[in-house]
Amino acid sequence: MKRLALLDRFLTLWILGAMALGVALGTVGVHLPGALVPIGLIVMIYPPFARVRYEALPAVMRNVPLFALSLVQNWAIGPLLMFALAAVFLHDRPAFFAGLVMVGLARCIAMVIVWNDLANGDREYAAALVAFNSLFQIFGYAAYAWLFITVLPPVIGMPALAVHLAFIDVVKNVALYLGLPFAAGALTRTILRPRIGAKRYDDGFVPRIAPLTLLALLVTIVAMFALQGHRIVEHPFDVLQIAAPLVLYFVLMFFISFAMSKRMGANYGASTALSLTAASNNFELAIAVSIALFGIGSGEAFAAVIGPLVEVPVMLALVNVALRMKSGSFGAPESAHP
């Protein structure tokens, strides 16, 4: 099995350390600059967009059946599954419910590249899925957030969970926290890559800016937990209550997607890329929008920030599961695209 870079390999420990530091600062009453959070949220999403191979998108779109399958997994099953799990586990905690739903709506555009590479999935196919999810979130996340947070809860008889959310507010925040880094990343790739060359860009520039995602995430977590330190100390059960549906979500999405992909005739490389993409989430965007809409000290933001703490160890475990499936159920992986 391949090895993660030092920063990524101990991501769970870094996140735990950032949370502990934030709690400690909050407990002693230290106030960090408010600008740290919005700046950190924008910076952490920029490197993935600069890395996305937008030119690979046509390859996956030519494989219509698998492309349609990815659409169903990411934009139907995933959001609905998280909505259902949040409703079951957090029916009496509307703020936590909303935060988890926001996580479920944010499809992965960053760490899935790492998970897929570790599991020997199809790289080009994964890149194409990431590119599509990036574009879809730009145009669809606001509508999804409004639908799943404001419209659907009362429909299933849970009026207490209906958070009144102005659609235009979601649009503005998605444009800021997703549109801005998307534009910066796409422009960087479009302008810089031809000038310095593909190899120098892919093997030099991109790896150098990649740590910005984790560093910005850690700064954001410290700032957030500094504001919520007293809450964590007084209510540690809240973390466990949020973590339970998250673990179930990641595991269920992986196995459901893998079974669907294999049934459709996808090889190991494509099945792995599809399944890890469907199981992962863009927690950076979920954190950003939750903070912007509900406030940095809100239960929604607190639930969203628990996402990376749970996702990292679970996804690493699923990478090992995928590798076992490869040796037991598949032959050598082939290219998933024409």
C-alpha positions as a printed Julia matrix, in Angstrom:
338×3 Matrix{Float64}:
   0.0     0.0     0.0
   1.26    3.46   -0.87
   2.1     5.9     1.87
   0.58    9.28    2.5
   2.76   12.36    2.83
   3.66   13.23    6.41
   0.94   15.87    6.75
  -1.78   13.64    5.28
  -0.63   10.45    7.04
  -1.3    11.92   10.46
  -4.28   14.04    9.45
  -6.5    12.66   12.21
  -3.85   13.49   14.8
  -3.4    17.01   13.42
  -7.16   17.57   13.56
  -7.36   16.23   17.11
  -4.45   18.48   18.06
  -6.1    21.52   16.47
  -9.34   20.74   18.28
  -7.51   20.35   21.6
  -5.65   23.64   21.08
  -8.86   25.42   20.17
 -10.66   24.04   23.21
  -7.76   25.06   25.46
  -7.72   28.59   24.04
 -11.48   28.88   24.37
 -11.43   27.61   27.93
  -8.96   30.29   29.04
 -10.85   32.98   27.13
  -8.43   33.67   24.27
 -10.15   35.4    21.3
  -8.66   34.84   17.83
  -9.14   37.28   14.92
 -12.52   36.71   13.27
 -11.0    37.0     9.8
  -9.07   33.75   10.33
 -12.11   31.63    9.58
 -13.3    33.05    6.23
  -9.72   33.38    4.97
  -8.89   29.86    6.06
 -12.02   28.44    4.43
 -11.25   30.04    1.06
  -7.56   29.12    1.15
  -8.21   25.46    2.0
 -10.36   24.9    -1.1
  -8.04   26.63   -3.58
  -5.38   23.87   -4.0
  -7.86   21.14   -4.97
  -9.31   23.35   -7.71
  -5.83   24.18   -9.0
  -5.11   20.43   -9.16
  -8.32   19.29  -10.9
  -7.76   18.02  -14.44
 -10.68   19.76  -16.12
  -9.52   18.43  -19.47
 -10.32   14.89  -18.25
 -14.03   15.63  -17.83
 -14.99   14.66  -21.42
 -13.49   11.19  -20.9
 -15.92   10.26  -18.14
 -18.83   11.92  -19.92
 -18.27    9.65  -22.93
 -18.88    6.65  -20.69
 -22.56    7.46  -20.31
 -23.66    4.53  -18.07
 -20.91    5.08  -15.47
 -21.34    8.83  -15.64
 -25.07    8.44  -14.97
 -24.26    6.05  -12.12
 -21.98    8.65  -10.56
 -24.75   11.23  -10.81
 -27.16    8.94   -8.97
 -24.63    8.01   -6.28
 -23.42   11.54   -5.57
 -26.49   13.68   -6.1
 -29.37   11.38   -5.16
 -28.3     8.52   -2.88
 -25.65   10.43   -0.91
 -27.73   13.46    0.11
 -30.81   11.34    0.82
 -28.85    8.85    2.93
 -27.27   11.57    5.04
 -30.67   13.26    5.4
 -32.19    9.99    6.63
 -29.36    9.17    9.06
 -29.35   12.71   10.45
 -33.12   12.52   10.94
 -32.86    9.19   12.79
 -29.91   10.06   15.04
 -30.47   13.79   15.51
 -34.24   14.22   15.34
 -34.16   16.17   18.6
 -31.08   18.25   17.68
 -32.12   20.45   14.72
 -28.83   22.37   14.55
 -26.71   19.2    14.41
 -29.17   17.74   11.91
 -28.71   20.73    9.61
 -24.91   20.6     9.92
 -24.8    16.93    8.94
 -27.13   17.52    6.01
 -24.8    20.26    4.78
 -21.93   17.74    4.9
 -23.97   15.21    2.93
 -24.71   17.75    0.2
 -21.05   18.69   -0.29
 -19.56   16.1    -2.63
 -15.84   15.41   -2.38
 -13.39   17.38   -4.57
 -10.12   17.08   -2.66
  -9.15   14.17   -0.4
 -10.78   11.59   -2.67
  -7.78   11.97   -4.99
  -5.59   10.74   -2.11
  -7.93    7.87   -1.17
  -8.25    6.76   -4.8
  -4.5     6.8    -5.34
  -3.87    4.73   -2.21
  -6.46    2.19   -3.34
  -5.04    1.94   -6.89
  -8.23    3.31   -8.42
  -8.42    4.81  -11.91
  -6.73    8.23  -11.61
  -8.09    9.83  -14.76
 -11.61    8.68  -13.99
 -11.34    9.99  -10.43
 -10.05   13.33  -11.75
 -12.99   13.56  -14.14
 -15.45   12.83  -11.32
 -13.8    15.49   -9.16
 -14.01   17.99  -12.0
 -17.68   17.27  -12.53
 -18.52   17.46   -8.82
 -16.66   20.77   -8.63
 -18.74   22.24  -11.43
 -22.0    20.73  -10.19
 -21.49   22.2    -6.72
 -20.97   25.65   -8.18
 -24.36   25.56   -9.84
 -26.31   23.1    -7.67
 -25.2    23.31   -4.04
 -27.3    26.36   -3.21
 -30.49   24.75   -4.54
 -29.73   21.49   -2.74
 -29.07   23.27    0.57
 -32.34   25.16    0.34
 -34.25   21.98   -0.58
 -32.8    19.69    2.1
 -32.68   22.23    4.93
 -35.86   24.22    4.4
 -38.27   22.22    2.23
 -37.87   18.51    2.97
 -37.88   18.3     6.81
 -41.54   19.39    7.18
 -42.52   17.01    4.36
 -41.5    13.99    6.45
 -43.33   15.29    9.51
 -40.39   16.95   11.22
 -41.31   20.64   11.32
 -38.95   21.31   14.23
 -36.04   20.57   11.91
 -37.02   23.14    9.3
 -34.36   25.84    9.33
 -35.65   28.88    7.52
 -32.97   29.58    4.98
 -33.11   32.27    2.32
 -32.08   30.81   -1.04
 -30.19   33.96   -2.01
 -28.09   33.72    1.18
 -26.95   30.23    0.21
 -26.17   31.39   -3.33
 -24.04   34.28   -2.06
 -22.05   32.11    0.3
 -21.52   29.33   -2.22
 -20.3    31.95   -4.7
 -17.84   33.3    -2.12
 -16.57   30.1    -0.52
 -16.74   27.84   -3.59
 -16.95   30.14   -6.6
 -13.98   32.31   -5.61
 -11.48   29.48   -4.99
 -12.86   27.64   -8.03
 -12.18   30.64  -10.27
  -8.73   31.14   -8.73
  -7.81   27.48   -9.11
  -9.12   27.18  -12.67
  -7.35   30.37  -13.74
  -4.13   29.23  -12.09
  -4.22   25.96  -14.01
  -5.28   27.6   -17.29
  -2.64   30.35  -17.2
   0.3    28.91  -15.26
   0.39   25.32  -16.56
   1.01   26.25  -20.23
   3.65   28.78  -19.21
   5.78   26.57  -16.96
   4.93   23.24  -18.58
   2.67   20.37  -17.53
   5.35   18.39  -15.69
   6.64   21.35  -13.72
   3.09   22.37  -12.84
   1.83   18.89  -11.88
   4.98   17.65  -10.14
   6.27   20.93   -8.75
   3.71   23.69   -8.24
   0.74   21.53   -7.25
   2.57   19.52   -4.54
   3.96   22.77   -3.1
   0.53   24.36   -2.63
  -1.22   21.14   -1.54
  -0.31   21.54    2.18
  -2.24   24.83    2.2
  -5.47   22.82    2.36
  -4.54   21.04    5.57
  -2.84   24.04    7.17
  -5.83   26.28    6.45
  -8.18   23.59    7.74
  -6.24   23.3    10.99
  -6.22   27.07   11.51
  -9.98   27.14   10.89
 -10.57   24.29   13.35
  -8.49   26.01   16.04
 -10.48   29.23   15.56
 -13.82   27.42   15.6
 -13.09   25.29   18.62
 -11.73   28.29   20.48
 -15.25   29.68   20.29
 -16.86   26.35   21.2
 -14.37   25.12   23.78
 -16.69   25.44   26.72
 -19.4    23.55   24.85
 -17.13   20.59   24.11
 -15.91   20.4    27.69
 -19.43   20.55   29.05
 -21.07   18.29   26.42
 -18.59   15.7    25.06
 -21.5    13.4    24.2
 -22.4    15.82   21.4
 -19.29   14.76   19.47
 -20.24   11.08   19.74
 -23.82   11.81   18.76
 -22.64   13.52   15.58
 -19.95   10.94   14.82
 -22.29    7.92   14.84
 -24.36    8.81   11.74
 -21.2    10.01    9.97
 -19.48    6.64   10.37
 -22.57    4.83    9.1
 -22.84    7.21    6.17
 -19.26    6.71    4.95
 -19.43    2.93    5.27
 -22.88    2.53    3.71
 -22.12    4.86    0.81
 -18.92    2.98    0.01
 -20.49   -0.49   -0.05
 -23.67    0.63   -1.81
 -21.66    2.41   -4.51
 -19.2    -0.45   -4.91
 -22.02   -2.96   -5.33
 -23.79   -0.75   -7.86
 -20.59   -0.14   -9.81
 -19.66   -3.81   -9.98
 -23.2    -4.74  -11.01
 -22.95   -2.23  -13.86
 -19.87   -4.1   -15.08
 -17.28   -1.55  -13.98
 -13.75   -2.83  -13.42
 -11.84   -2.37  -10.18
 -10.34    0.99  -11.12
 -13.68    2.54  -12.02
 -15.56    0.91   -9.12
 -13.0     2.22   -6.65
 -13.04    5.75   -8.05
 -16.85    5.8    -8.05
 -17.19    4.36   -4.55
 -14.58    6.5    -2.81
 -15.91    9.62   -4.51
 -19.46    8.81   -3.43
 -18.42    8.01    0.15
 -16.25   11.12    0.63
 -17.43   14.65    1.27
 -16.19   18.18    0.71
 -16.16   19.06    4.4
 -14.35   22.33    3.61
 -17.4    23.63    1.75
 -19.81   22.3     4.38
 -17.87   24.09    7.12
 -17.66   27.29    5.1
 -21.36   27.51    4.27
 -22.46   26.42    7.75
 -20.37   29.16    9.35
 -21.52   31.78    6.87
 -25.2    30.93    7.21
 -25.54   29.99   10.86
 -22.51   31.55   12.58
 -19.15   30.26   13.75
 -20.49   29.36   17.2
 -23.55   27.52   15.88
 -24.44   23.87   16.29
 -24.55   23.57   12.51
 -20.91   24.65   12.2
 -19.94   22.42   15.1
 -21.49   19.37   13.42
 -19.8    20.19   10.1
 -16.34   20.47   11.65
 -16.66   16.99   13.17
 -16.8    15.71    9.57
 -13.04   15.56    8.82
 -12.29   14.11   12.25
 -14.5    11.11   11.44
 -13.92   10.88    7.69
 -10.15   10.51    7.68
  -9.79    7.28    9.74
 -12.92    5.74    8.21
 -11.8     6.42    4.63
  -8.34    5.01    5.34
 -10.03    1.84    6.58
 -12.18    1.72    3.43
  -9.06    2.04    1.28
  -7.85   -1.22    2.82
 -11.26   -2.78    2.22
 -11.07   -1.78   -1.45
  -7.62   -3.35   -1.82
  -8.94   -6.59   -0.34
 -11.82   -6.52   -2.8
  -9.34   -6.03   -5.62
  -7.43   -9.18   -4.73
 -10.57  -11.18   -4.06
 -13.09  -10.13   -6.7
 -11.29   -8.37   -9.56
  -8.45   -8.93  -11.94
  -5.85   -6.29  -12.7
  -7.45   -2.82  -12.93
  -7.97   -1.4   -16.38
  -8.71    2.09  -17.62
 -12.3     3.11  -16.92
 -12.58    5.43  -19.88
 -12.39    5.0   -23.65
